[in-house]
């Protein structure tokens, strides 16, 4: 990545106490007079105003048109100008604010608090978590944030502030934060490899059953670098930085009412390559939709009934016992139960109907293992057998006490798997899209049926990569490169 460039309206706005950076005037930047700057630029826009159609607005607008990465972006400028708070989770931020007020001023009656945030840094350490998350949502060099007591504490205003309006003490804090931020985020040692593209991998370090373990994530980073892709692990707090990347790879368990879906939508709206794409998440995370999709295209599946409160009583006759009930958006064997008799059916279905008007019922097919076929861009990538958890009918046993218990596995070469299993998996996955999918199937004799299509399949080191090794991650990164270059073309 290139060294950052600072754009100012007045050269006197850049103080001697500020970091030693390349500084150019707004006039020179807007005119394009400095052609030697190149295309791969990180631009810090320190115009005195970001108002619509002002010099500051045009600096960010032309920076984006030229392919430069700029702070603040036009979207941030527009969001701030509307005085609306567009964050990933406003309630969470205000909850943090209320807790911080309680810790720092438990016995003091105040109705307003002002925070000055410089590149995500704030003077009072107690407010740092909130400051960082606000900066992630509004990536602007200097933000003034006002908190007001309105029954409960609320974020009442967020404003961009120009450094020339800061006091000498505030300018010192601004300069220190800018130096740290640019060094950490943008400036890289001269000896470091220059990467063609930037890929963000969204993950949750605290997730109990993540789709990729730590070793797999490390190998993804290594595989990306070998292909000229700078891979960075991000978390939900990095939502505001998403547009800095060329592509997003979601490695958290997805759900429609979850921030993973919001990340995917934002990435797509930014023109980024994204896996899992929003449509795949929509189609795969709801088992009712998948059931109808498979039925419409005559993909073999277990006998399946979409259940409402009106037809639940007829399940015993239609499917017999035992039968399997599924809540539409369960994952990792969660939200999947077995009813052995009418009493269990009544009790379990009543529990599910509290959360969803429709649920899914399927015939019970016990097998020693489930097939999993991993598919990337309509081509099989890996094949695994996931064995049932010990003394259980699912591959993962969830217990109220202790951690989930998983069964064993066996990884095969794609060419060694039954052709019918692979072919059926491809048919199912191709109905969803051309992303990365894991198709679960059961086989009983010659009968092969699709259980579900997962938009966020496991890629764990030591399991799914047991046959291909590093070649699995290389194939994945090569697909991202292909898609990025395809969009550029």
C-alpha positions in Angstrom: 0.0 0.0 0.0 1.2 3.6 -0.7 2.1 6.2 1.9 -0.8 8.4 2.9 -1.3 11.8 1.4 -3.0 14.6 3.4 -5.1 17.2 1.5 -5.6 20.6 3.1 -7.3 23.8 1.9 -4.7 26.1 3.5 -1.1 25.0 3.9 -1.1 26.8 7.3 -3.6 24.2 8.6 -0.8 21.7 8.7 1.2 22.4 11.9 4.8 21.7 12.5 3.9 19.4 15.4 1.9 17.1 13.1 3.5 13.9 11.7 5.9 14.1 8.8 3.6 13.2 5.9 3.1 14.2 2.3 0.8 17.2 2.3 -0.8 18.8 -0.8 -3.4 21.5 -1.2 -6.9 20.9 -2.2 -6.4 23.0 -5.3 -3.6 20.7 -6.5 -5.5 17.6 -5.7 -8.7 18.6 -7.3 -7.0 19.8 -10.5 -5.1 16.6 -10.9 -1.9 18.6 -11.2 0.1 16.1 -9.3 0.0 13.1 -11.7 3.0 11.6 -10.0 0.9 10.6 -7.0 -0.2 7.4 -8.8 -3.4 5.5 -8.3 -2.9 3.5 -5.1 -3.3 6.3 -2.6 -4.6 6.7 0.9 -6.0 10.2 1.2 -6.7 12.0 4.5 -9.2 14.8 3.6 -8.7 17.6 6.1 -10.8 20.2 4.3 -12.4 22.9 6.5 -15.9 21.8 5.5 -17.5 18.6 4.3 -20.8 20.3 3.3 -22.5 19.1 0.2 -20.7 20.4 -2.9 -18.0 22.0 -0.9 -14.3 21.6 -1.5 -14.1 19.0 1.1 -17.0 17.1 -0.4 -15.4 17.1 -3.9 -12.0 15.9 -2.5 -13.6 12.8 -1.2 -15.8 12.4 -4.3 -12.9 12.7 -6.7 -10.7 10.5 -4.5 -13.2 7.7 -4.8 -13.6 8.3 -8.6 -9.9 8.0 -9.0 -9.8 4.7 -7.0 -8.1 6.3 -4.0 -9.0 5.3 -0.5 -10.1 8.3 1.4 -11.1 9.2 4.9 -13.9 10.5 5.3 -15.7 8.7 2.4 -18.6 10.4 0.6 -21.0 8.0 2.3 -19.7 9.1 5.7 -20.0 12.8 4.8 -23.6 12.2 3.7 -24.5 10.3 6.8 -23.0 13.0 9.0 -24.8 15.8 7.1 -28.1 14.1 7.7 -27.5 14.1 11.4 -28.7 10.5 11.4 -26.9 7.7 13.2 -26.4 4.8 10.9 -24.5 2.3 12.9 -24.4 -1.4 12.9 -26.2 -1.6 16.2 -27.1 1.8 17.7 -28.7 0.2 20.8 -25.5 -1.6 21.6 -23.5 1.7 21.3 -25.9 3.5 23.6 -25.8 0.6 26.0 -22.1 1.0 26.2 -22.5 4.7 26.7 -24.9 4.2 29.6 -22.6 1.7 31.3 -19.7 4.0 30.9 -21.6 6.9 32.5 -22.5 4.6 35.3 -18.8 3.7 35.9 -17.3 7.1 35.5 -19.9 9.3 37.1 -22.2 7.1 39.3 -23.0 9.9 41.8 -22.8 12.9 39.6 -26.0 14.3 38.0 -25.2 15.4 34.5 -27.4 15.8 31.4 -24.8 16.1 28.7 -21.4 14.7 27.8 -19.2 15.7 24.9 -16.5 13.4 23.5 -13.8 14.4 21.0 -12.6 11.4 19.0 -9.4 11.6 17.0 -8.9 8.7 14.5 -10.8 6.5 16.9 -8.9 7.6 20.0 -10.4 9.5 23.0 -8.6 11.1 25.9 -10.5 9.2 28.7 -9.6 5.5 28.6 -13.1 4.6 29.9 -14.7 5.8 26.7 -12.3 4.1 24.3 -14.6 1.2 23.4 -17.4 3.5 22.4 -15.0 5.8 20.6 -13.6 3.0 18.5 -17.0 1.7 17.5 -18.2 5.2 16.6 -15.2 5.7 14.5 -15.7 2.4 12.8 -19.2 3.6 11.8 -18.1 7.1 10.8 -14.5 7.1 9.7 -13.7 10.7 10.0 -10.5 12.3 11.3 -12.1 14.3 14.1 -15.6 13.6 15.5 -17.5 15.5 18.2 -20.0 13.2 19.8 -22.7 14.5 22.1 -24.5 12.3 24.6 -27.7 13.6 26.2 -29.9 12.2 29.0 -33.3 11.7 27.5 -34.8 9.5 30.1 -31.9 7.2 29.2 -28.6 8.3 27.7 -28.7 8.7 24.0 -26.2 9.7 21.3 -27.8 13.0 20.2 -25.2 14.3 17.7 -22.2 13.3 15.8 -20.3 16.0 13.9 -17.1 16.3 11.9 -14.6 18.9 13.3 -11.7 20.4 11.4 -8.3 20.4 13.2 -7.9 24.2 12.9 -10.9 24.6 15.2 -9.2 22.6 18.0 -7.4 24.0 21.0 -3.6 23.5 21.2 -4.1 20.7 23.7 -6.7 19.0 21.4 -4.4 19.5 18.4 -1.7 17.6 20.2 -4.1 14.7 20.9 -5.1 14.8 17.2 -1.5 14.7 16.0 -0.6 11.8 18.2 -3.7 9.8 17.2 -3.1 10.5 13.5 0.4 9.3 13.8 -0.6 6.0 15.5 -3.5 5.4 13.1 -1.6 6.0 9.9 1.3 3.9 11.0 -0.9 1.0 12.1 -3.5 1.1 9.3 -1.9 2.4 6.2 1.9 2.8 6.4 3.8 -0.4 5.8 7.6 -1.1 5.9 9.3 -0.6 2.6 10.5 -4.2 2.6 7.0 -5.5 2.9 5.4 -7.1 -0.1 3.0 -5.0 -2.1 -0.3 -6.7 -2.4 -2.7 -6.5 -5.4 -5.9 -6.9 -3.4 -7.2 -6.7 0.1 -9.5 -9.4 1.5 -11.4 -9.1 4.8 -12.3 -12.3 6.7 -15.2 -11.7 9.1 -14.8 -13.9 12.1 -15.8 -14.1 15.8 -12.9 -15.2 18.0 -15.4 -16.2 20.7 -17.8 -18.3 18.6 -18.3 -21.7 20.1 -18.6 -23.6 16.8 -17.0 -21.3 14.2 -17.0 -22.4 10.5 -13.2 -22.2 10.4 -10.8 -22.9 13.3 -7.8 -20.7 14.0 -5.3 -22.9 12.0 -7.6 -22.7 9.0 -7.8 -18.9 9.2 -4.0 -18.7 9.4 -3.6 -20.9 6.3 -6.1 -18.7 4.4 -3.9 -15.6 5.3 -0.8 -17.5 4.0 -2.5 -18.7 0.8 -3.8 -15.2 0.1 -0.3 -13.6 0.4 1.1 -16.2 -2.0 -1.4 -14.9 -4.6 -0.8 -11.2 -3.8 -3.9 -10.9 -1.6 -3.5 -9.1 1.8 -5.8 -11.0 4.0 -7.0 -9.4 7.3 -9.1 -10.9 10.0 -11.9 -8.5 11.0 -14.7 -8.6 13.6 -18.1 -6.9 13.8 -16.4 -3.8 15.1 -14.8 -3.2 11.7 -18.1 -2.6 9.9 -17.2 1.0 9.2 -13.9 -0.1 7.5 -15.5 -2.6 5.2 -15.2 -0.4 2.1 -11.4 -0.4 2.4 -11.3 -4.0 1.1 -11.8 -5.5 -2.3 -13.5 -8.6 -1.0 -15.2 -10.1 2.1 -15.2 -13.7 3.2 -17.7 -14.5 6.0 -16.3 -17.0 8.4 -19.0 -16.7 11.1 -22.3 -18.6 11.3 -24.7 -16.6 9.2 -28.3 -15.6 9.9 -30.7 -13.1 8.4 -31.3 -11.3 11.7 -27.6 -11.2 12.4 -24.8 -8.7 11.6 -23.2 -11.2 9.2 -26.1 -10.6 6.8 -25.6 -6.8 7.2 -21.9 -7.2 6.4 -22.7 -9.2 3.3 -25.2 -6.6 2.1 -22.9 -3.7 2.7 -20.1 -5.4 0.9 -22.3 -6.1 -2.1 -23.5 -2.5 -2.2 -19.9 -1.3 -2.2 -19.2 -3.4 -5.3 -17.0 -5.9 -3.4 -16.7 -9.6 -4.0 -18.4 -11.3 -1.1 -18.8 -14.9 0.0 -21.4 -15.6 1.4 -23.3 -13.2 -0.7 -26.6 -11.9 0.7 -28.8 -14.0 -1.7 -27.1 -17.2 -0.7 -27.6 -16.4 3.0 -31.2 -15.7 2.3 -31.7 -18.9 0.4 -29.7 -21.3 2.6 -30.5 -20.1 6.2 -34.2 -20.8 5.9 -35.0 -24.5 5.7 -38.5 -23.9 4.5 -37.3 -22.0 1.5 -34.7 -24.7 0.7 -37.3 -27.4 1.0 -39.6 -25.8 -1.6 -36.6 -25.0 -3.8 -35.5 -28.7 -3.8 -39.1 -29.9 -4.3 -39.7 -27.5 -7.3 -36.6 -28.8 -9.1 -37.1 -32.5 -8.1 -33.9 -32.8 -6.1 -34.2 -36.0 -4.0 -34.8 -35.3 -0.3 -36.4 -37.0 2.6 -40.1 -37.0 2.7 -40.8 -33.4 3.9 -43.8 -31.4 5.1 -44.0 -27.7 5.7 -45.9 -27.5 9.0 -48.2 -24.9 10.3 -50.5 -25.1 13.4 -53.2 -26.3 11.1 -51.6 -29.4 9.7 -49.4 -30.5 12.6 -51.9 -33.2 13.7 -51.6 -35.0 10.4 -47.8 -35.5 10.6 -48.0 -38.9 12.4 -50.0 -40.4 9.5 -48.0 -38.8 6.8 -44.5 -39.4 8.1 -44.8 -41.9 10.9 -42.6 -42.0 14.0 -40.0 -41.1 14.8 -39.9 -37.9 12.7 -37.6 -34.9 12.7 -38.7 -31.3 13.4 -36.6 -28.4 12.3 -36.9 -24.7 13.0 -36.3 -22.7 9.8 -33.0 -21.0 10.7 -31.2 -23.5 12.9 -27.5 -24.4 12.3 -24.9 -27.0 13.5 -27.7 -29.4 14.5 -29.4 -26.7 16.7 -33.1 -26.3 16.2 -33.4 -29.9 15.0 -35.2 -32.3 17.3 -36.7 -35.9 17.0 -40.2 -36.7 18.0 -40.7 -40.3 19.0 -44.5 -40.2 19.6 -47.6 -37.9 19.5 -46.9 -36.4 22.9 -43.4 -35.4 22.0 -44.6 -34.0 18.6 -47.2 -31.9 20.4 -44.7 -30.5 22.9 -41.8 -29.9 20.6 -43.9 -28.3 17.8 -45.5 -26.0 20.3 -42.0 -24.8 21.4 -41.0 -24.2 17.8 -44.2 -22.3 16.9 -43.4 -19.7 19.6 -40.6 -18.5 17.2 -41.9 -19.3 13.8 -45.3 -19.6 12.1 -43.9 -22.4 9.9 -41.6 -25.3 10.7 -40.3 -28.3 8.8 -41.0 -31.9 9.4 -39.0 -34.8 7.7 -39.0 -38.5 7.8 -36.3 -39.8 10.1 -33.4 -41.5 8.2 -30.8 -42.8 10.5 -27.3 -43.3 8.9 -23.9 -43.8 10.5 -22.7 -40.6 8.8 -23.8 -37.7 6.7 -22.1 -36.8 3.4 -20.8 -33.2 3.0 -19.8 -32.1 -0.4 -18.0 -28.7 -0.5 -18.7 -26.8 -3.7 -17.0 -23.6 -4.9 -18.1 -21.8 -8.1 -20.1 -24.9 -9.2 -17.2 -27.3 -8.9 -16.7 -29.9 -6.1 -13.9 -28.8 -3.7 -13.9 -31.5 -1.0 -15.9 -34.5 0.3 -16.3 -35.5 3.9 -18.2 -38.1 5.9 -19.4 -36.6 9.2 -20.1 -39.4 11.7 -22.9 -39.2 14.3 -21.9 -38.1 17.8 -21.5 -41.1 20.1 -24.8 -42.5 21.2 -26.7 -39.8 19.3 -28.5 -39.4 16.0 -26.9 -36.2 14.9 -23.3 -35.2 14.1 -23.3 -32.6 16.9 -24.9 -33.3 20.2 -25.9 -30.2 22.1 -26.2 -30.7 25.8 -27.4 -28.2 28.4 -24.3 -29.0 30.4 -20.9 -28.7 28.8 -19.7 -28.1 25.3 -21.2 -29.6 22.2 -20.0 -33.1 21.3 -19.1 -33.8 17.7 -18.7 -37.1 16.0 -15.7 -38.2 13.9 -15.0 -37.6 10.3 -13.4 -39.0 7.2 -12.2 -36.9 4.3 -12.1 -38.3 0.7 -10.8 -37.3 -2.6 -13.7 -36.0 -4.7 -13.0 -38.7 -7.3 -13.3 -41.4 -4.6 -16.7 -40.4 -3.4 -19.8 -42.0 -5.0 -20.6 -40.2 -8.2 -24.3 -40.0 -7.4 -23.5 -38.2 -4.1 -21.4 -35.6 -5.8 -23.7 -35.1 -8.8 -26.8 -34.7 -6.5 -24.9 -32.2 -4.4 -23.9 -30.1 -7.4 -27.5 -30.1 -8.6 -28.7 -28.7 -5.3 -25.9 -26.1 -4.8 -26.3 -24.8 -8.4 -29.9 -23.8 -7.5 -28.6 -21.4 -4.9 -25.7 -19.7 -6.7 -22.0 -19.9 -7.6 -20.5 -19.3 -4.2 -19.1 -21.6 -1.6 -21.6 -24.2 -0.3 -21.6 -27.3 1.8 -24.3 -29.8 0.7 -25.4 -32.3 3.3 -26.7 -35.6 2.1 -27.7 -39.0 3.4 -27.3 -42.3 1.6 -29.3 -45.5 2.2 -28.3 -48.1 -0.3 -28.9 -46.6 -3.7 -31.0 -43.8 -2.3 -29.2 -40.4 -2.0 -31.1 -37.4 -0.6 -30.2 -33.8 0.1 -30.7 -32.8 3.7 -29.7 -29.1 3.3 -27.4 -26.7 1.5 -25.2 -24.6 3.8 -24.0 -21.2 2.6 -21.3 -21.1 5.3 -19.7 -24.6 5.3 -17.0 -25.6 7.6 -13.4 -25.2 6.4 -11.4 -26.5 9.3 -7.7 -27.3 9.3 -7.3 -31.1 9.9 -10.8 -31.9 8.6 -12.0 -30.5 5.3 -8.4 -29.9 4.2 -7.2 -33.4 5.2 -6.9 -34.4 1.5 -6.0 -31.2 -0.3 -4.0 -29.6 2.4 -2.8 -26.0 1.5 -4.2 -26.6 -2.0 -7.7 -26.1 -0.6 -6.9 -22.6 0.6 -5.1 -21.8 -2.5 -8.1 -22.7 -4.6 -10.3 -20.6 -2.4 -8.0 -17.5 -2.7 -7.6 -18.1 -6.4 -11.4 -17.8 -6.8 -11.4 -14.5 -4.9 -8.7 -13.2 -7.2 -10.6 -14.4 -10.3 -13.8 -12.6 -9.1 -12.0 -9.4 -8.2 -10.2 -9.2 -11.5 -13.5 -10.1 -13.3 -15.2 -7.1 -11.7 -12.3 -4.9 -12.5 -12.4 -6.0 -16.2 
